[in-house]
């Protein structure tokens, strides 16, 4: 690759976005929508059970708790969806900019890019003559050459960039589902926080078990840890609710 064309390509990794190799590793067992769905539901559950516990600590009536819980669900879900849409859209724009850098380099320095692609194949263990032949053959098709360079250097597939809208919908749904759990007992007629705490505790443990799929921790440890963290958050806001109720009551 020509020296004057290298800096634009390397700048994303140097600025903290990670190298192409690191990006490629994101498509492992915990990739796709399962991981963000689990963590989105966890976020909704923890934030809303904490919110509801604060109202319960303040001795709020059942209608007030329901209003608070549904408002927390709606505001949190829309916030998550907006943030996810913006994040994925911005990421796609950055990726497309990198792809355009590759496209321009292929147009300006075809021989240097072909040699670079051949060197990549050789580094993967391909015999030198075969690597040169494959790189030369790919170079005859601009689209094939671009795809090969983007995949080998950036870890991207130009045809499979994530959808911002799908990410926003998934984030909204996951957060809303998690946030709905502690509100459900109140919607079913229960007026005590105990029922909501029990259901939320069970859900926290099960989601913690699901999180263990993406870590090297045991399911029991992960479930218990998430239950403890959620309980801590709920207990803290319950205490705040009690203090507020005492000071203004």
Backbone torsions as a table, in degrees:
resi	resn	phi	psi	omega
1	UNK	NA	142.6	-179.9
2	UNK	-67.4	140.0	-176.2
3	UNK	-57.2	-37.9	-176.0
4	UNK	-75.5	-7.6	179.4
5	UNK	-103.9	-1.8	-174.7
6	UNK	-80.5	-37.9	-174.2
7	UNK	-59.9	-44.5	-179.5
8	UNK	-58.8	-34.6	-176.6
9	UNK	-73.9	-35.2	-174.8
10	UNK	-84.8	-17.5	-173.7
11	UNK	-59.1	-37.0	179.7
12	UNK	-60.2	-40.6	-179.0
13	UNK	-72.7	-34.9	-179.4
14	UNK	-70.1	-24.4	-178.4
15	UNK	-88.3	2.4	172.3
16	UNK	110.0	3.7	-179.0
17	UNK	-85.1	-5.2	177.7
18	UNK	90.9	154.3	-179.9
19	UNK	-77.7	170.1	177.6
20	UNK	-60.3	-37.0	-179.6
21	UNK	-62.8	-43.5	179.9
22	UNK	-64.3	-37.6	-179.6
23	UNK	-64.2	-40.3	-179.2
24	UNK	-63.1	-30.2	-177.9
25	UNK	-74.0	-7.6	-179.3
26	UNK	-72.2	-13.2	-176.1
27	UNK	-95.9	49.2	-179.7
28	UNK	-96.4	-158.7	-176.9
29	UNK	-60.1	-27.6	-177.6
30	UNK	-97.0	15.9	-177.4
31	UNK	-90.6	-168.2	-177.4
32	UNK	78.9	-153.9	-175.9
33	UNK	-98.2	-8.3	-178.4
34	UNK	-64.8	-47.2	-178.3
35	UNK	-61.8	-54.5	179.3
36	UNK	-62.7	-29.4	178.4
37	UNK	-66.6	-44.9	-180.0
38	UNK	-63.3	-47.3	-178.4
39	UNK	-71.5	-30.8	175.6
40	UNK	-66.1	-43.3	177.2
41	UNK	-64.3	-39.0	178.3
42	UNK	-62.9	-43.1	179.5
43	UNK	-60.9	-46.4	179.7
44	UNK	-63.6	-40.3	-179.2
45	UNK	-65.8	-50.0	-176.6
46	UNK	-64.5	-45.5	-177.0
47	UNK	-65.4	-38.2	-176.4
48	UNK	-81.1	-33.5	177.0
49	UNK	-68.8	-32.4	175.5
50	UNK	-67.9	-42.6	179.0
51	UNK	-61.3	-47.1	-178.6
52	UNK	-65.3	-38.1	-179.9
53	UNK	-65.0	-32.2	176.1
54	UNK	-63.9	-42.2	177.6
55	UNK	-68.0	-38.3	178.2
56	UNK	-64.9	-39.3	177.4
57	UNK	-64.4	-28.0	177.8
58	UNK	-87.3	10.7	177.8
59	UNK	60.2	36.2	178.7
60	UNK	-71.9	149.7	178.7
61	UNK	-73.3	161.9	-177.2
62	UNK	-54.0	-45.7	179.2
63	UNK	-60.1	-36.9	179.9
64	UNK	-67.5	-38.3	179.0
65	UNK	-66.6	-41.3	178.7
66	UNK	-63.0	-44.6	178.5
67	UNK	-60.0	-45.2	-180.0
68	UNK	-63.5	-43.9	-178.3
69	UNK	-64.5	-44.0	-179.9
70	UNK	-70.6	-35.0	176.5
71	UNK	-66.8	-40.6	177.1
72	UNK	-64.5	-38.8	177.1
73	UNK	-61.2	-51.6	-176.4
74	UNK	-64.6	-48.6	-177.1
75	UNK	-65.1	-42.0	179.8
76	UNK	-66.5	-42.5	-178.5
77	UNK	-65.2	-43.7	178.6
78	UNK	-66.7	-37.3	178.0
79	UNK	-64.6	-44.0	178.7
80	UNK	-62.9	-43.7	-178.5
81	UNK	-64.5	-43.6	179.0
82	UNK	-62.9	-45.2	179.7
83	UNK	-63.9	-41.5	-179.6
84	UNK	-67.1	-40.9	178.8
85	UNK	-61.6	-46.7	-179.8
86	UNK	-63.2	-42.3	-178.3
87	UNK	-63.4	-49.5	-177.6
88	UNK	-67.7	-39.6	178.8
89	UNK	-63.3	-43.6	178.8
90	UNK	-64.7	-39.3	178.2
91	UNK	-63.6	-42.5	178.4
92	UNK	-62.2	-40.9	179.4
93	UNK	-63.7	-39.2	177.5
94	UNK	-66.1	-39.7	178.9
95	UNK	-65.1	-42.7	179.8
96	UNK	-64.5	-34.6	176.9
97	UNK	-64.0	-40.3	177.7
98	UNK	-66.0	-38.8	178.4
99	UNK	-63.9	-39.1	178.3
100	UNK	-66.1	-33.2	175.0
101	UNK	-61.6	-44.5	178.0
102	UNK	-62.5	-40.1	-179.0
103	UNK	-63.4	-43.2	179.4
104	UNK	-65.7	-38.4	-179.9
105	UNK	-66.8	-35.9	176.6
106	UNK	-64.8	-34.6	179.3
107	UNK	-74.5	-37.9	-175.0
108	UNK	-85.8	-35.6	-174.7
109	UNK	-132.0	62.4	-175.7
110	UNK	-60.0	-39.7	-178.2
111	UNK	-69.1	-43.1	179.5
112	UNK	-64.6	-38.9	179.0
113	UNK	-68.2	-37.2	177.5
114	UNK	-64.6	-42.6	178.2
115	UNK	-64.0	-37.1	179.1
116	UNK	-66.4	-39.9	179.3
117	UNK	-67.3	-40.2	177.6
118	UNK	-62.6	-40.1	178.6
119	UNK	-63.8	-36.2	177.6
120	UNK	-63.5	-44.6	179.4
121	UNK	-63.1	-39.6	179.0
122	UNK	-64.4	-37.1	178.9
123	UNK	-66.4	-21.9	177.6
124	UNK	-87.2	1.3	177.3
125	UNK	101.0	5.3	178.9
126	UNK	-76.5	139.2	179.2
127	UNK	-60.2	143.7	-170.7
128	UNK	-55.1	-47.3	-177.9
129	UNK	-64.0	-40.8	179.0
130	UNK	-66.5	-41.9	179.6
131	UNK	-60.5	-43.0	178.8
132	UNK	-64.5	-40.2	-178.6
133	UNK	-66.6	-42.5	179.9
134	UNK	-65.5	-44.0	179.5
135	UNK	-62.8	-39.0	179.4
136	UNK	-66.9	-41.6	179.4
137	UNK	-65.8	-43.1	177.9
138	UNK	-63.1	-33.6	-179.1
139	UNK	-65.6	-17.6	179.0
140	UNK	-73.5	-19.6	178.1
141	UNK	-116.5	112.2	-178.7
142	UNK	-54.5	-40.8	-178.5
143	UNK	-67.3	-42.9	179.4
144	UNK	-65.8	-41.5	179.1
145	UNK	-63.6	-43.0	179.7
146	UNK	-62.4	-45.3	-179.1
147	UNK	-62.6	-40.8	-179.9
148	UNK	-64.6	-42.4	-180.0
149	UNK	-67.5	-42.4	-178.7
150	UNK	-64.9	-41.0	-179.1
151	UNK	-71.5	-39.5	-176.5
152	UNK	-77.0	-34.6	-174.6
153	UNK	-98.9	-32.5	-176.1
154	UNK	-110.0	-12.3	-178.1
155	UNK	70.0	25.9	-176.7
156	UNK	-114.4	154.2	169.4
157	UNK	-114.0	111.5	-176.2
158	UNK	-56.4	-24.6	-176.5
159	UNK	-93.0	-2.0	-174.5
160	UNK	-130.5	42.0	175.1
161	UNK	-72.4	141.9	-177.0
162	UNK	-64.2	150.8	179.8
163	UNK	-87.3	122.4	177.6
164	UNK	-60.5	-39.0	-178.8
165	UNK	-66.6	-43.7	178.8
166	UNK	-63.0	-39.9	178.7
167	UNK	-63.9	-40.8	-179.9
168	UNK	-66.0	-43.6	-179.7
169	UNK	-64.3	-43.7	-179.9
170	UNK	-63.6	-41.8	179.8
171	UNK	-65.0	-43.7	178.7
172	UNK	-59.4	-49.2	-176.8
173	UNK	-64.5	-42.5	-178.4
174	UNK	-65.8	-45.2	179.6
175	UNK	-64.0	-45.3	-178.5
176	UNK	-61.8	-39.7	179.3
177	UNK	-63.2	-45.0	178.5
178	UNK	-65.6	-41.3	-177.9
179	UNK	-70.0	-23.8	-178.5
180	UNK	-73.6	-25.7	-173.7
181	UNK	-57.5	-52.8	-178.3
182	UNK	-71.5	-15.6	179.3
183	UNK	-84.5	-25.7	-173.0
184	UNK	-53.6	-47.3	179.4
185	UNK	-57.6	-38.0	178.5
186	UNK	-66.8	-39.3	178.6
187	UNK	-65.7	-27.9	-179.8
188	UNK	-86.2	-0.3	174.9
189	UNK	112.7	-8.7	178.6
190	UNK	-71.0	140.1	180.0
191	UNK	-109.7	-5.9	-178.0
192	UNK	-98.7	143.1	177.5
193	UNK	-69.8	-18.0	-177.0
194	UNK	-59.2	-43.0	-179.7
195	UNK	-64.6	-41.6	178.8
196	UNK	-65.4	-40.0	-179.9
197	UNK	-65.4	-40.4	-179.9
198	UNK	-64.5	-47.4	180.0
199	UNK	-65.4	-42.1	179.5
200	UNK	-65.6	-38.3	178.4
201	UNK	-62.2	-43.5	177.5
202	UNK	-61.9	-44.3	-179.9
203	UNK	-65.3	-39.5	177.7
204	UNK	-60.1	-44.5	-179.9
205	UNK	-63.4	-45.8	-178.4
206	UNK	-65.5	-39.0	177.2
207	UNK	-68.3	-34.7	174.7
208	UNK	-62.4	-39.7	175.3
209	UNK	-61.2	-41.6	178.4
210	UNK	-63.9	-36.2	178.9
211	UNK	-63.6	-31.2	-179.0
212	UNK	-61.2	-18.3	177.3
213	UNK	-63.3	-27.6	-176.1
214	UNK	-103.0	5.3	-178.1
215	UNK	-130.3	178.4	176.9
216	UNK	-98.6	12.2	178.1
217	UNK	-86.9	155.7	177.7
218	UNK	-71.3	158.6	-179.8
219	UNK	-62.8	-40.4	-179.5
220	UNK	-64.2	-45.5	-179.9
221	UNK	-62.6	-46.8	-177.8
222	UNK	-64.2	-41.4	178.7
223	UNK	-65.1	-44.6	180.0
224	UNK	-65.7	-38.8	179.7
225	UNK	-63.6	-44.4	-178.9
226	UNK	-67.0	-35.9	177.0
227	UNK	-62.9	-42.4	179.7
228	UNK	-65.5	-43.3	180.0
229	UNK	-64.8	-43.4	178.5
230	UNK	-64.6	-40.8	178.4
231	UNK	-62.9	-39.9	179.5
232	UNK	-62.5	-44.8	179.4
233	UNK	-63.4	-43.5	-179.7
234	UNK	-66.1	-41.0	-179.6
235	UNK	-65.0	-39.1	-179.7
236	UNK	-64.2	-46.2	-179.1
237	UNK	-72.3	-29.5	174.6
238	UNK	-62.0	-42.6	177.2
239	UNK	-63.6	-39.7	177.3
240	UNK	-62.5	-41.4	178.4
241	UNK	-62.0	-40.0	178.3
242	UNK	-64.2	-42.9	-179.7
243	UNK	-64.2	-42.5	179.7
244	UNK	-65.3	-42.9	179.9
245	UNK	-62.7	-38.2	179.6
246	UNK	-68.8	-39.3	-175.7
247	UNK	-76.7	-29.9	-177.7
248	UNK	-109.0	-8.3	-176.2
249	UNK	-77.2	NA	NA
